[in-house]
Amino acid sequence: MKVTSGRVQQPAKSRESKIQTRILKQDLTGNFESKENELSDGLNKKRLQILLKGYGEYPTKYRMFIWRSLLQLPENHTAFSSLIDKGTHVAFLNLQKKYPIKSRKLLRVLQRTLSALAHWSVIFSDTPYLPLLAFPFVKLFQNNQLVCFEVVATLIINWCQHWFEYFPNPPINILSMIENVLAFHDKQLLQHFVDHDVTSQLYAWPLLETVFSEVLTREEWLKLFDNVFSNHPSFLLMTVVAYNVCSRAPLLNCNLKDDFETVEDMQAEVDQQRVEDETWYQKQELLRKAEETRRAMLLQEEEKMIQQRQRLAAVKRELKIKEIHLQDAARRRFLKLQQDQREMELRRLDDEIERKVHMRDQEIATTAKDLEMRQLELELQKNLTRNQEAVAKEMREDADVCRRKVDLEEHMFHKLVETDQSQIQQTQKVIKENIAKAEQACLNNDWKIQTLYKQKCDDLQRSKCYREVAKLLQENRKKETEVLNAMLEEEAKKWKEAEEKEFHLRSEKKAAALSDASRKCFLNQEISAAVEHTANPYNKEAPRFQNEQVASSCLPRTSQLNDISEMDPSAHISLNRRTIEWDTTGQDLIKKVRNLRQRLTAQARNRCQTPGLLAT
């Protein structure tokens, strides 16, 4: 970026090869100057320079406005807010330890401004002199942080643009320029610096990195930057040379390197003391003039007070006379007002008496009407009560008839249920006794068979017997499976018949519930049938069991015949043979299955009873 003597350049974006920075964008659609910073007609930079040369400084009241106009600040709130929203930069978290500041507000504003600069450009996070450079502007613009940030950014871009060419070292190129200018204007002072090994980093760089804030007073510093912002950027370098030339007398007297470091501090203290003395004398003179003015004002005020007291006494006398007249008039008005109030109170009492008499008459009439209505209501209630008693009596009679009818039906139904239950219990009892006898016979036979088996079998024939038994068991399993399948089919048919009978029974019950007469007839018939069945329960069961056995023996044949009819003619002969064989061996197979079931049942019971026997 080149230095130009024209308009002050604004912060711009750096190239990709350089360090990435964020700049304050400027509105390109309008003028470069915002409406807030527009100057009035006839006021421009040349006129401001003429004014500055004439008075040496800008007016204090308009200085900030002039600076903003000269620097052409964009006042980009959006970009500044985006930088502030990123928070405090890591490089400035412990700023107070390195730069202790008493004012917490000033420290907070400085930390926020430095963080915004570091977020704007990464290089500022590693710039050690940035707090020293920014502090005077932060102190000056602490109530307007946006302007403070833009002023510091504009100063760095336009006046400090070549300071970072040897970063992080001091700007040797800038210091060389200062040394060349000093050699042109004061060779003796430069030779004195060279003789005592004092470089520009000692007599020039401290002034630049602090922008003269540590060697000048506030008023002097403001006057300096009035000139810096109004002239070419090289004016700041000339100011460094000028400051050293003005301090040449004490500098030429220094013979040690440490003395050169303290001379500038001493010069700053001397200047500060001189300014403080002048300020003190000015204050004393102002205090003296203020005291004389105060005394003259007090004399005038005393004369005015005497005149005001005289006028006040005359006014008090007049007011006293008026007050006496007003009191008499007020007393007469008060007496008249009391008399009027008493008359009004009497009229109000009369009206109150008349109103109460009228209200009493109305209450008496209302009470009489209420009594008449109460008598009518009592008569109506008596009539309603009589009607309700008659209706309740009829309802109770109907309920008694219905209850008796229900009790009779329930009695008949319970009788039927008890008869069925007694029949079932007797049948179950007989079946249980038969089952117990059969089980006992099976147990006795099994015990005898096991005893004979143990006596006849020996160790030599045990393996052969095991094989035969295993083969027999396999054949029995196959045959049992066939029998079980046939039994399952028969069971399915029986369940189907049971469901049909149950459906028929439900339909009969629904038909029986249509009328009371048919239901009673149905119950009487069922009771008589149950009594006959109880007298002779086994006459009809034997044929039933025989029919079941015949159906079960015929079921496999019919199923096989159906399967034969579905096969092709080539297999018809073999199927006929199998049918004949089944007819001959069917009865034997059923017997074997029954014997096998008895054996398996006995073995299972023996396994359950063996632990008891062993224990005995």
C-alpha positions in Angstrom: 0.0 0.0 0.0 1.4 3.4 -1.0 1.2 6.6 1.0 -0.7 9.3 -0.8 -1.1 12.9 0.2 -4.8 13.0 -0.8 -7.8 11.5 1.0 -7.1 9.2 4.0 -7.3 5.6 3.0 -9.8 3.3 4.7 -9.1 -0.3 6.0 -9.1 -2.7 3.0 -8.9 -6.4 2.5 -5.4 -8.0 2.3 -4.4 -10.4 -0.4 -4.4 -14.1 0.0 -0.6 -14.3 0.4 -0.8 -11.9 3.3 -2.3 -12.3 6.7 -6.0 -12.5 6.6 -7.8 -9.5 8.1 -11.3 -8.3 8.5 -12.1 -4.8 7.6 -14.9 -2.3 8.2 -16.9 -2.4 5.0 -18.0 0.9 3.5 -21.2 1.7 1.6 -20.2 1.7 -2.1 -23.6 2.9 -3.3 -23.4 6.3 -1.6 -20.7 8.8 -1.0 -17.5 7.9 0.9 -18.6 10.2 3.8 -21.6 9.3 5.8 -24.4 11.8 6.3 -23.4 12.3 9.9 -19.8 13.3 8.9 -20.8 15.6 6.0 -19.2 19.0 6.3 -21.1 22.2 5.8 -20.7 24.2 2.5 -17.4 26.1 2.3 -15.6 23.9 4.9 -13.0 21.5 3.5 -9.5 20.2 4.3 -7.6 23.2 3.1 -9.7 25.6 5.1 -9.2 23.4 8.2 -5.4 23.5 7.6 -5.5 27.3 7.4 -7.5 27.4 10.6 -5.0 25.0 12.3 -2.0 27.2 11.2 -3.7 30.3 12.6 -4.7 28.9 16.0 -2.4 25.9 16.4 -5.3 23.6 17.3 -8.9 22.9 16.5 -11.7 24.1 18.7 -12.3 21.7 21.6 -16.0 21.6 21.1 -15.7 20.5 17.4 -12.4 18.5 17.6 -14.0 15.0 17.6 -16.2 15.9 14.7 -13.3 17.3 12.7 -11.2 14.2 13.3 -14.0 11.9 12.2 -14.4 14.1 9.0 -10.7 14.1 8.3 -10.3 10.3 8.8 -13.6 9.7 6.9 -14.7 6.9 9.3 -17.3 4.5 7.8 -19.0 3.8 11.2 -19.8 0.3 10.1 -21.9 -1.0 13.1 -22.5 -4.4 11.6 -18.9 -5.3 11.1 -17.9 -4.0 14.5 -20.7 -6.0 16.2 -19.6 -9.2 14.5 -16.1 -8.7 15.9 -17.3 -7.8 19.4 -19.6 -10.9 19.4 -16.5 -13.1 19.2 -15.6 -12.2 22.7 -12.3 -11.4 24.4 -9.3 -12.7 22.4 -7.0 -15.2 24.1 -4.0 -12.9 23.8 -5.6 -10.2 26.0 -7.3 -12.3 28.7 -4.6 -11.3 31.3 -4.2 -7.7 30.1 -4.6 -6.2 33.6 -1.6 -8.1 35.0 0.7 -6.5 32.3 -1.0 -3.1 32.2 -2.7 -2.4 35.5 -5.4 0.3 35.1 -7.4 1.7 38.0 -10.5 2.3 36.1 -12.3 -0.9 35.4 -14.4 0.7 32.7 -11.3 1.9 30.9 -9.7 -1.5 31.2 -12.8 -3.2 29.8 -13.0 -0.8 26.8 -9.3 -1.3 26.1 -9.6 -5.1 26.3 -12.6 -5.1 24.0 -10.9 -2.8 21.4 -7.7 -4.8 21.4 -9.7 -8.1 21.0 -11.7 -6.6 18.1 -8.4 -5.6 16.4 -7.0 -9.1 17.0 -10.1 -10.8 15.5 -9.9 -8.3 12.6 -6.2 -9.2 11.9 -4.3 -12.1 13.5 -1.0 -10.1 13.5 -2.4 -7.8 16.2 -2.6 -10.6 18.7 1.2 -10.8 18.7 1.9 -7.1 18.6 3.4 -6.1 22.0 3.1 -2.3 21.6 -0.5 -2.4 20.5 -1.9 -1.6 24.0 0.5 1.4 24.3 -0.5 2.7 20.8 -4.3 2.3 21.4 -4.6 3.4 25.0 -4.7 7.2 24.5 -7.4 6.8 21.8 -9.3 4.4 24.1 -9.2 6.9 26.9 -10.4 9.7 24.6 -13.2 7.7 22.9 -14.2 5.4 25.8 -17.9 6.4 25.4 -17.9 5.5 21.7 -16.2 2.2 21.1 -17.0 2.0 17.4 -15.3 5.3 16.7 -12.4 4.3 18.9 -11.8 1.1 17.0 -12.1 2.8 13.6 -9.7 5.6 14.6 -7.1 3.1 15.7 -7.6 0.9 12.6 -7.3 4.0 10.3 -4.2 5.2 12.1 -2.5 1.8 11.7 -3.4 1.5 8.0 -2.4 5.0 7.0 0.3 6.1 9.4 1.7 2.7 10.6 1.4 0.7 7.4 5.2 0.0 7.1 5.7 -0.9 10.7 5.2 -4.6 10.1 7.7 -5.3 7.3 10.2 -6.6 9.8 7.7 -8.0 12.3 8.2 -8.9 15.1 11.3 -6.7 15.1 10.9 -2.9 15.2 10.4 -1.2 11.8 14.0 -0.7 10.7 13.0 1.0 7.5 11.0 3.7 9.3 13.7 4.2 11.9 16.3 4.5 9.1 14.2 7.3 7.6 14.1 9.1 10.9 17.8 8.7 11.2 18.4 10.2 7.7 16.1 13.2 8.5 18.0 13.7 11.8 21.3 13.6 9.9 20.1 16.2 7.5 18.9 18.6 10.2 21.3 18.0 13.1 24.5 16.1 12.3 26.1 16.9 15.6 23.3 15.2 17.6 23.3 12.2 15.4 27.1 11.9 15.7 26.7 12.1 19.5 24.2 9.2 19.3 26.6 7.2 17.2 29.6 7.9 19.5 27.7 6.6 22.5 26.1 3.6 20.7 22.6 5.0 20.9 20.4 3.7 18.0 17.1 4.9 16.7 15.4 2.1 18.6 16.3 4.0 21.7 15.6 7.6 20.8 12.9 7.2 18.2 11.0 3.9 18.5 9.6 4.5 22.1 8.0 7.8 20.9 6.4 6.0 17.9 5.0 3.0 19.7 3.4 5.2 22.4 2.4 7.9 19.8 3.9 10.5 22.2 1.3 9.8 24.9 4.0 9.3 27.6 6.0 12.5 26.9 3.2 15.0 26.2 0.3 16.3 28.3 -3.3 15.8 27.2 -3.6 19.2 25.7 -0.3 18.9 23.9 -1.1 15.5 22.6 -4.5 16.6 21.2 -2.8 19.6 19.5 -0.2 17.2 18.0 -2.8 14.9 16.5 -4.7 17.8 15.2 -1.7 18.4 13.0 -1.0 14.6 12.4 -4.5 14.0 11.0 -4.5 17.1 8.9 -1.1 16.5 7.2 0.8 13.9 5.2 1.5 10.6 7.1 5.3 11.5 7.1 4.4 14.3 9.5 4.5 11.8 12.4 8.1 10.9 11.5 9.1 14.6 11.3 7.6 15.1 14.8 9.9 12.4 16.2 12.9 14.2 14.7 11.7 17.6 16.0 11.2 16.3 19.5 14.8 15.0 19.6 16.2 18.3 18.1 14.3 20.3 20.8 15.8 18.1 23.5 19.3 18.2 22.1 20.8 20.2 25.0 20.2 17.6 27.7 20.9 14.8 25.2 24.3 16.2 24.3 25.2 16.3 28.0 24.5 12.6 28.4 27.6 10.3 28.3 26.0 7.0 29.3 23.5 4.8 27.4 21.2 4.6 30.5 21.1 8.4 30.7 19.6 8.7 27.3 16.7 6.5 28.4 16.0 8.7 31.4 16.4 12.0 29.6 13.2 11.7 27.7 11.3 10.7 30.9 12.8 13.6 32.7 12.0 16.0 29.9 8.4 14.7 30.0 8.3 15.2 33.8 9.7 18.7 33.4 7.1 19.5 30.7 4.4 18.0 32.9 5.5 20.1 36.0 5.6 23.2 33.9 2.1 22.6 32.6 0.9 21.9 36.2 2.5 25.1 37.5 0.9 27.2 34.8 -2.4 25.5 35.5 -2.1 26.2 39.2 -1.3 29.9 38.6 -4.3 30.2 36.2 -6.5 28.5 38.8 -5.3 30.9 41.5 -6.0 33.9 39.3 -9.4 32.6 38.5 -10.1 32.1 42.1 -9.1 35.6 43.0 -11.3 37.1 40.3 -14.1 34.9 41.4 -13.8 36.0 45.0 -13.9 39.7 43.9 -16.9 39.1 41.7 -18.6 37.2 44.6 -18.1 40.0 47.0 -19.6 42.6 44.6 -22.5 40.3 44.0 -23.0 39.9 47.8 -23.2 43.7 48.2 -25.7 44.0 45.5 -27.7 41.1 46.9 -27.7 42.8 50.4 -29.1 46.0 49.0 -31.7 44.1 47.1 -32.6 42.2 50.3 -33.1 45.5 52.3 -35.4 46.8 49.7 -37.3 43.5 49.5 -37.8 43.5 53.3 -39.3 47.0 53.3 -41.7 46.0 50.5 -42.5 42.8 52.3 -43.4 44.7 55.6 -45.8 47.0 53.7 -47.3 44.0 51.9 -47.7 42.2 55.3 -49.6 45.1 56.8 -52.0 45.2 53.9 -52.4 41.5 54.1 -53.2 41.7 57.8 -56.0 44.2 57.2 -57.4 42.1 54.4 -57.2 39.0 56.5 -59.3 40.6 59.3 -62.0 41.6 56.8 -61.9 38.1 55.3 -62.3 36.5 58.7 -65.4 38.5 59.5 -66.9 37.6 56.2 -66.0 34.0 56.7 -67.5 33.9 60.2 -70.8 35.3 58.9 -70.9 32.8 56.0 -70.1 30.0 58.4 -73.1 30.9 60.7 -75.4 31.1 57.7 -74.1 27.7 56.5 -74.8 26.1 59.9 -78.4 27.4 59.8 -78.9 26.0 56.3 -77.5 22.6 57.3 -79.9 22.3 60.3 -82.9 23.1 58.0 -81.7 20.5 55.5 -81.2 17.9 58.3 -84.8 18.5 59.5 -86.2 18.0 56.0 -84.1 14.9 55.6 -85.5 13.4 58.8 -89.1 14.0 57.6 -88.4 12.3 54.3 -86.8 9.3 56.1 -89.9 8.9 58.4 -92.2 8.9 55.4 -90.0 6.4 53.5 -89.9 4.0 56.4 -93.7 4.1 56.8 -94.2 3.3 53.1 -91.7 0.4 53.3 -93.5 -1.0 56.3 -96.8 -1.0 54.4 -95.2 -2.7 51.5 -93.6 -5.4 53.7 -97.0 -6.2 55.3 -98.7 -6.6 51.9 -95.8 -8.8 50.7 -96.0 -11.0 53.8 -99.7 -11.6 53.3 -99.1 -12.7 49.6 -96.3 -15.0 50.7 -98.6 -16.7 53.3 -101.3 -17.3 50.7 -98.8 -18.8 48.3 -97.4 -21.0 51.1 -100.9 -22.4 51.8 -101.4 -23.3 48.1 -98.0 -25.1 48.0 -98.9 -27.1 51.1 -102.2 -28.3 49.5 -100.4 -29.2 46.3 -97.8 -31.2 48.2 -100.5 -33.1 50.0 -102.2 -34.1 46.8 -98.9 -35.2 45.2 -98.0 -37.3 48.3 -101.3 -39.1 48.1 -100.8 -39.9 44.4 -97.2 -41.1 45.0 -98.3 -43.4 47.8 -100.9 -45.1 45.5 -98.4 -45.5 42.7 -95.8 -46.9 45.2 -98.3 -49.4 46.5 -99.1 -50.6 43.0 -95.4 -50.9 42.2 -94.7 -52.9 45.3 -97.5 -55.4 44.4 -96.1 -55.8 40.9 -92.7 -56.4 42.3 -93.9 -59.0 44.8 -95.6 -60.9 42.0 -92.5 -60.8 39.8 -90.3 -61.9 42.7 -92.5 -64.9 43.5 -92.4 -65.9 39.8 -88.6 -65.6 39.7 -88.2 -67.6 42.9 -90.4 -70.4 41.5 -88.4 -70.6 38.3 -85.0 -70.5 40.2 -86.2 -73.3 42.5 -87.1 -75.5 39.5 -83.8 -74.7 37.7 -81.7 -75.4 40.8 -83.6 -78.7 41.2 -82.7 -79.6 37.7 -79.0 -78.7 38.2 -78.8 -80.7 41.5 -80.3 -83.7 39.7 -77.7 -83.5 36.9 -74.9 -83.0 39.4 -76.0 -86.0 41.5 -76.1 -88.1 38.3 -72.7 -87.0 37.3 -71.2 -87.6 40.7 -72.6 -91.1 40.8 -71.3 -91.9 37.3 -67.8 -90.5 38.2 -67.8 -92.5 41.4 -68.5 -95.8 39.5 -65.9 -94.9 36.9 -63.2 -94.1 39.5 -63.9 -97.4 41.3 -63.5 -99.3 38.0 -60.3 -97.4 37.2 -58.9 -98.1 40.6 -59.6 -101.9 40.3 -58.0 -101.9 36.8 -54.9 -100.1 38.0 -54.6 -102.5 40.9 -54.8 -105.5 38.6 -52.3 -103.9 36.3 -49.9 -103.3 39.2 -50.2 -106.9 40.4 -49.7 -108.4 36.9 -46.7 -106.0 36.3 -45.1 -107.0 39.6 -45.5 -110.7 38.7 -44.1 -110.2 35.2 -41.0 -108.3 36.5 -40.4 -111.0 39.1 -40.5 -113.8 36.4 -38.4 -111.7 34.0 -35.7 -111.2 36.6 -35.6 -114.9 37.3 -35.4 -116.1 33.7 -33.0 -113.5 32.3 -29.3 -113.8 32.9 -26.2 -111.9 32.0 -25.4 -113.8 28.8 -28.9 -113.2 27.2 -29.4 -109.6 28.4 -28.0 -108.0 25.3 -30.1 -110.0 23.0 -33.3 -109.4 24.9 -32.5 -105.6 24.9 -32.3 -105.6 21.1 -35.5 -107.5 20.8 -37.3 -105.3 23.2 -36.0 -102.2 21.4 -37.2 -103.6 18.1 -40.5 -104.4 19.5 -40.8 -100.9 21.0 -40.1 -99.3 17.6 -42.8 -101.4 16.0 -45.2 -100.7 18.8 -44.5 -96.9 18.4 -45.3 -97.1 14.7 -48.5 -99.0 15.3 -49.4 -96.8 18.2 -48.9 -93.7 16.0 -51.3 -95.1 13.5 -53.8 -96.0 16.2 -53.5 -92.5 17.7 -54.0 -90.8 14.4 -57.2 -92.9 14.0 -58.3 -92.0 17.5 -57.6 -88.3 16.9 -59.8 -88.4 13.8 -62.5 -90.0 15.9 -62.0 -87.4 18.6 -62.4 -84.6 16.1 -65.7 -86.1 14.9 -66.9 -86.4 18.5 -66.0 -82.8 19.2 -67.8 -81.7 16.1 -70.9 -83.7 17.2 -70.6 -82.1 20.7 -70.5 -78.6 19.2 -73.5 -79.3 17.1 -75.4 -80.7 20.1 -74.3 -77.6 22.1 -75.6 -75.3 19.4 -78.8 -77.2 19.3 -79.0 -77.0 23.1 -78.5 -73.2 23.0 -81.3 -72.8 20.3 -83.6 -74.9 22.5 -82.9 -72.8 25.5 -83.6 -69.6 23.6 -86.9 -71.1 22.3 -87.8 -72.2 25.8 -87.3 -68.6 27.2 -90.0 -67.1 24.9 -92.9 -67.9 27.2 -93.3 -68.8 30.9 -95.7 -71.7 30.2 -93.3 -73.5 27.7 -90.4 -73.0 30.1 -92.2 -74.6 33.0 -93.2 -77.6 30.8 -89.6 -78.0 29.6 -88.3 -78.0 33.2 -90.9 -80.6 34.3 -89.9 -82.9 31.4 -86.2 -82.6 32.2 -86.7 -83.4 35.8 -88.7 -86.6 35.1 -86.1 -87.7 32.5 -83.3 -87.1 35.1 -85.1 -89.2 37.7 -85.5 -92.2 35.3 -81.8 -91.9 34.3 -80.7 -91.9 37.9 -82.8 -95.1 38.5 -81.0 -97.1 35.7 -77.8 -95.3 34.5 -76.1 -98.2 32.8 -78.8 -99.5 30.4 -78.0 -97.0 27.7 -74.3 -96.5 28.2 -73.3 -100.1 27.2 -74.6 -99.8 23.7 -73.1 -96.4 23.5 -69.6 -97.8 24.3 -70.1 -100.7 21.9 -71.1 -98.3 19.1 -68.0 -96.2 19.8 -65.8 -99.3 19.6 -67.4 -100.4 16.4 -67.1 -96.9 14.9 -63.4 -96.8 16.0 -62.7 -100.2 14.5 -64.5 -99.2 11.3 -62.9 -95.8 11.0 -59.5 -96.8 9.7 -61.1 -99.1 7.1 -63.3 -96.4 5.8 -60.4 -93.9 5.7 -58.2 -96.4 3.9 -60.9 -97.2 1.4 -61.3 -93.5 0.7 -57.6 -93.2 0.1 -57.8 -96.2 -2.2 -60.5 -94.7 -4.3 -58.3 -91.6 -4.8 -55.3 -93.7 -6.0 -54.6 -94.7 -9.6 -55.6 -98.2 -10.9 -52.0 -99.5 -10.9 -51.8 -99.5 -7.1 -55.4 -100.8 -6.6 -54.3 -104.5 -6.1 -51.6 -103.7 -3.5 -54.1 -101.6 -1.6 -56.6 -104.4 -1.5 -54.0 -106.7 -0.1 -53.2 -104.2 2.6 -56.9 -103.9 3.4 -57.3 -107.6 3.8 -54.2 -107.7 6.0 -55.5 -104.8 8.1 -58.8 -106.7 8.6 -57.0 -109.8 9.9 -54.5 -108.0 12.1 -56.7 -105.1 13.3 -58.0 -106.8 16.3 -54.6 -108.1 17.3 -53.1 -104.7 16.9 -55.7 -103.1 19.1 -55.0 -105.7 21.8 -51.3 -105.1 21.6 -51.8 -101.4 21.8 -53.9 -101.8 24.9 -51.3 -104.1 26.5 -48.6 -101.7 25.6 -50.5 -98.8 27.2 -51.0 -100.9 30.4 -47.3 -101.7 30.5 -46.2 -98.0 30.0 -48.7 -97.0 32.7 -47.4 -99.6 35.1 -43.8 -98.6 34.4 -44.5 -95.0 35.1 -46.3 -95.8 38.3 -43.5 -98.1 39.4 -41.0 -95.4 38.8 -43.0 -93.1 41.0 -43.5 -95.8 43.7 -39.9 -97.2 43.7 -38.4 -94.5 45.9 -41.1 -95.3 48.6 -40.4 -99.0 48.4 -36.6 -98.5 48.7 -37.2 -96.3 51.7 -39.2 -99.0 53.4 
